[in-house]
Amino acid sequence: MTTPAPLAPATAARPDMVALFVSDLHLQPSSPSTASLFAAFLAQHASRARQLYLLGDLFEYWAGDDDIDTPFVRGIVDALAALSASGVALFWIAGNRDFLVGDGFARAAGLTLLPDPHVASIAGRQVILTHGDAQCTDDIDYQVFRTQVRSPQWQQAFLSQSLEKRKAVIEGLRNGSREAQLGKSMDIMDVNPVAIDTLFAQSGAALLIHGHTHRPGKHQHGGNVRLVLPDWDGDSQPPRGGWLGIDANGAIHRFGLDGTATLQASAATPG
C-alpha cells in the first residue's frame, strides 16, 4: 500500500470508539490516492478502536482469492493483517463489487466474514449491518443479476476460469454497469423504504448502517434510524470519504476525512 496521506489524527480529547464502520472505498491500482487515505485511516483511527467493520466494496472488483499476491492487493491485505494482529477485531460484509472475497482473503487479512445482513451488539446497541444493494429492490434488472452471481453454481463456474479470463469478464461487467446506470433514475438506484422497514421488522433492531448508495445521511423510519456511509475518492477536490463510529457509551458519531465529528445519535437514543 502507498504511504499514508495526511489525515487528521485522532486526539486524546475525542471519545474512544468501540467500533468504526466504512464502505465503498472502491480500491484499485488506478486510484493510489484513495488507497493512501485508507492506509492513513487504518493507522491513525482504526488502530484506536476495538472493532472495524468493512461494509462492502472495499475493492472496485474482486476476481478471486488467488489475486491476493498482486502487489496492490498484498499491500492492503498486509495493512489489514497488521491491524488485526494489534488487537483490533475486523469484520467484513461483501459488497456488489467484491462479493467473491472468500476464506483465503479472510485468513490472510485476519478478519471475520459476516452474512448480509448481520445484527451486531455494540456498546449496548443492536445494529443491523448490510452493504445495501439487496435493499435496492426497485432496480429489478440489478436484482436479477445479483441473484445470478450470488448463486454457488455461478460462482463455482466463474472461479474455475483463469484469473486473466475472470478479470476480462469483470471489466466487461463494469462497463455494462456504467452504461446501464446512465438510463436509470437516482430513485431506482436507492434503497426501497419497504425493504428497509422489512429489515427493521425482522431484526427487532432500531439502528441500521449501510453503504452502497454513495448518499451519506441520516434517515428516520418511524422510530428507527438508518445511517448511510459515504464513498471514498482521494482524487476528488476536496477528497471525499469518512466513517461512522460508536463510542463506549453507545453514542454514534459521523467523521469526515478532516477529523471533524458530528453526533448522529446520543447514547440515550433507543437501538
C-alpha positions in Angstrom: 0.0 0.0 0.0 1.2 3.5 -0.7 2.5 5.8 2.1 -0.4 7.1 4.2 -1.7 10.5 3.2 -2.1 13.3 5.7 -5.3 12.7 7.6 -6.5 14.4 10.7 -5.1 12.3 13.6 -7.2 11.0 16.4 -6.8 13.1 19.6 -7.0 12.2 23.3 -10.0 14.6 23.6 -12.0 12.6 21.1 -14.1 9.7 22.6 -12.6 6.3 22.1 -14.6 4.3 19.6 -15.7 0.8 20.3 -16.5 0.3 16.6 -15.8 2.0 13.3 -17.7 1.5 10.0 -16.5 2.2 6.4 -17.6 1.1 3.0 -17.3 1.9 -0.7 -13.6 2.8 -1.0 -13.5 1.0 -4.4 -9.8 0.5 -4.0 -7.9 -0.1 -7.2 -4.4 0.4 -8.6 -5.5 3.4 -10.7 -6.6 5.3 -7.6 -3.5 5.2 -5.3 -4.6 8.4 -3.5 -7.7 6.6 -2.1 -5.5 3.7 -1.0 -3.2 6.2 0.7 -6.2 7.7 2.6 -7.3 4.3 3.7 -3.8 3.5 4.9 -3.9 6.7 7.0 -7.3 5.8 8.3 -6.1 2.4 9.5 -3.0 3.8 11.1 -4.5 6.9 12.7 -8.1 6.0 13.6 -9.0 2.3 13.2 -5.9 1.4 15.3 -7.6 3.2 18.3 -10.9 1.3 18.0 -11.8 -2.1 19.3 -13.6 -3.2 16.1 -13.6 -2.2 12.4 -16.5 -3.2 10.2 -15.9 -3.1 6.4 -19.3 -3.0 4.9 -18.7 -3.8 1.2 -17.0 -2.5 -1.9 -13.6 -2.1 -0.2 -12.3 -3.1 -3.6 -13.5 -1.9 -7.0 -13.6 -5.5 -8.0 -12.5 -8.9 -6.7 -11.7 -11.7 -9.1 -10.9 -14.3 -6.5 -8.7 -15.0 -3.6 -5.9 -16.1 -5.9 -5.4 -12.4 -6.7 -4.1 -11.7 -3.2 -0.4 -11.7 -4.1 -0.6 -8.9 -6.7 1.4 -6.0 -5.2 -1.5 -3.6 -4.8 -3.8 -6.1 -3.1 -1.0 -7.5 -1.0 -0.3 -4.1 0.5 -4.0 -3.7 1.6 -4.1 -7.3 2.9 -0.9 -6.7 4.9 -2.2 -3.4 6.4 -5.4 -5.2 7.5 -3.5 -8.1 8.9 -1.2 -5.8 10.9 -4.3 -4.0 12.3 -5.8 -7.4 13.3 -2.6 -8.5 14.9 -2.6 -5.3 17.0 -5.8 -6.4 18.6 -8.5 -4.7 16.6 -11.3 -7.1 15.6 -12.0 -6.9 11.8 -15.3 -7.8 10.2 -16.3 -8.0 6.6 -19.7 -7.8 4.7 -19.4 -8.3 0.9 -20.4 -5.5 -1.5 -21.7 -5.8 -5.0 -18.1 -5.3 -6.3 -16.2 -7.7 -4.0 -18.7 -10.4 -3.2 -16.2 -13.1 -4.3 -14.0 -12.5 -1.3 -13.6 -15.8 0.5 -11.9 -17.7 3.3 -8.4 -17.2 1.8 -8.7 -13.5 1.9 -10.2 -13.6 5.4 -7.3 -15.7 6.8 -4.7 -13.5 5.1 -6.2 -10.2 6.3 -7.1 -11.6 9.8 -10.8 -10.8 9.5 -14.2 -12.4 10.0 -16.7 -12.8 7.2 -20.3 -11.9 8.1 -23.5 -12.7 6.3 -25.5 -9.9 4.8 -27.5 -8.7 6.7 -26.0 -9.1 10.1 -27.1 -7.9 13.5 -24.3 -6.9 15.9 -24.4 -6.0 19.5 -22.2 -3.0 20.0 -21.9 -0.8 23.2 -25.4 -1.7 24.2 -27.0 -1.2 20.8 -28.4 -3.8 18.4 -27.2 -2.7 14.9 -28.3 -4.0 11.6 -25.3 -4.1 9.2 -25.7 -4.5 5.4 -24.0 -3.3 2.3 -27.3 -2.0 1.0 -27.5 -3.3 -2.6 -30.0 -6.1 -1.7 -32.4 -3.3 -0.5 -32.4 -1.5 -3.8 -35.4 -3.6 -4.9 -36.7 -1.1 -7.4 -33.8 -1.8 -9.6 -35.2 -5.1 -10.9 -32.5 -5.7 -13.6 -29.8 -5.5 -10.9 -31.6 -7.7 -8.5 -31.9 -10.4 -11.2 -28.2 -10.1 -11.9 -27.4 -10.1 -8.1 -29.3 -13.4 -7.7 -27.4 -15.0 -10.5 -23.9 -14.0 -9.4 -24.5 -14.8 -5.8 -25.5 -18.4 -6.6 -23.0 -21.1 -5.6 -23.3 -22.6 -9.1 -22.4 -19.4 -10.9 -19.5 -18.7 -8.6 -18.1 -22.2 -8.9 -18.2 -21.9 -12.7 -16.7 -18.4 -12.7 -13.9 -19.2 -10.3 -12.9 -22.3 -12.3 -11.7 -20.0 -15.1 -8.2 -18.5 -15.2 -7.6 -15.3 -13.3 -6.9 -13.4 -16.5 -10.2 -14.6 -18.0 -12.1 -13.6 -14.8 -10.6 -10.1 -14.9 -11.6 -9.7 -18.5 -15.2 -10.8 -17.7 -15.3 -8.4 -14.8 -14.1 -5.5 -16.9 -16.9 -6.2 -19.3 -19.5 -6.3 -16.5 -18.2 -3.0 -15.1 -18.5 -1.3 -18.5 -22.0 -2.7 -18.8 -22.9 -1.5 -15.4 -21.8 2.0 -16.1 -23.8 2.2 -19.3 -26.9 0.7 -17.6 -26.7 3.3 -14.8 -26.9 6.1 -17.3 -30.5 5.1 -18.1 -31.7 4.7 -14.5 -33.1 7.3 -12.2 -31.4 8.0 -8.9 -34.5 6.9 -7.1 -34.3 3.4 -8.6 -30.7 3.0 -7.5 -31.5 4.0 -3.9 -32.8 1.7 -1.2 -36.5 0.9 -1.2 -38.4 2.0 2.0 -40.4 -1.2 2.3 -37.2 -3.3 2.1 -35.7 -1.2 4.8 -38.8 -1.4 7.0 -38.7 -5.2 6.5 -35.1 -5.3 7.8 -36.1 -3.4 10.9 -39.1 -5.6 11.5 -37.3 -8.9 11.0 -34.4 -7.9 13.3 -36.1 -6.0 16.0 -33.2 -3.5 16.0 -33.8 0.2 15.7 -30.5 1.2 14.0 -29.3 0.3 10.5 -25.9 1.2 9.0 -25.2 0.6 5.3 -23.3 1.9 2.3 -23.7 1.2 -1.5 -25.7 4.2 -2.5 -22.9 6.8 -2.0 -25.5 9.1 -0.4 -24.3 9.7 3.2 -27.0 10.8 5.5 -29.3 10.1 8.4 -32.9 8.9 7.8 -35.8 8.3 10.2 -38.1 5.3 9.6 -40.7 5.8 12.2 -38.8 5.3 15.5 -35.9 3.7 13.7 -32.7 5.3 12.3 -30.9 4.5 9.1 -27.3 5.8 8.7 -25.7 5.8 5.2 -21.9 5.7 4.8 -20.1 7.8 2.2 -18.0 6.5 -0.6 -14.3 7.5 -0.8 -12.4 9.2 -3.6 -8.9 10.5 -2.9 -8.8 12.3 -6.3 -11.8 14.5 -5.9 -11.4 18.1 -4.8 -11.6 18.1 -1.9 -11.0 14.4 -1.3 -14.2 12.5 -0.4 -14.7 9.9 2.4 -15.5 9.3 6.0 -16.7 6.8 8.5 -19.1 6.2 11.4 -18.2 5.3 14.9 -19.9 4.1 18.1 -18.3 5.1 21.3 -18.3 3.2 24.6 -21.5 5.0 25.8 -23.3 4.0 22.6 -23.3 7.4 21.0 -22.9 7.4 17.3 -20.6 9.9 15.5 -20.0 10.7 11.8 -16.4 11.5 10.9 -15.1 13.4 7.9 -11.7 13.0 6.4 -10.7 16.2 8.1 -11.3 14.6 11.5 -14.4 16.6 12.3 -17.2 14.6 14.0 -20.9 15.2 14.3 -23.3 13.4 16.7 -25.7 11.2 14.8 -27.5 9.7 17.8 -26.9 10.1 21.5 -26.3 7.2 23.9 -29.9 7.6 25.2 -31.4 7.0 21.7 -33.0 3.6 21.5 -31.4 1.0 19.3 
